[in-house]
Amino acid sequence: MIDLHCHILHEIDDGSANIEMSIEMIKKQINDGVTTVVLTPHMRSFKPEKVSKIRHNFEQLKEKVKEQNLDVRLLLGSEVYYTKESLSNKHLMTIENTSYVLVEFSTILETPIEEIVYNFRTLKIRPIVAHVERYGYLKKKDYTEIKKTGGLIQVNSSAILGLDGYKRKKWRAIY
């Protein structure tokens, strides 16, 4: 099983406070059957020093996982908060330097989702819309448009399991 969206990377965002906590979180992932973890720290600013710290902490964590002989594959990505500026940023961190990037949106979307996906695709980037169940403004037709224009969606497991509220349970029933 692959965890495509997590905040396990230590000392970066709202996830792990330190490397020891990251290791414990990874051990739990392994116990739950996860074999690959894509670390996706939030990217709201694209300052080179933040990117450098993310890469440094990722290498530290990989080394610690290797030292402890943990049977898991770690990949580095990011969860990019969408703005028009994020499309033109040279420090946009894709998943393991592929064309895929996890993208988070605000609670209000001013630009049609298919236009946003199209704009990423013109840059040869395949956006993965993060935790789609959170965006009440997206309708079933929007998911079709995301797919048609070359994007993908990511759903939190809590939404699939119905663990996080009525609206998300309703979303699960629709799909």
Order of alpha helices (4+ residues) and beta strands (2+ residues): beta-alpha-beta-beta-alpha-beta-beta-beta-alpha-beta-alpha-beta-alpha-alpha
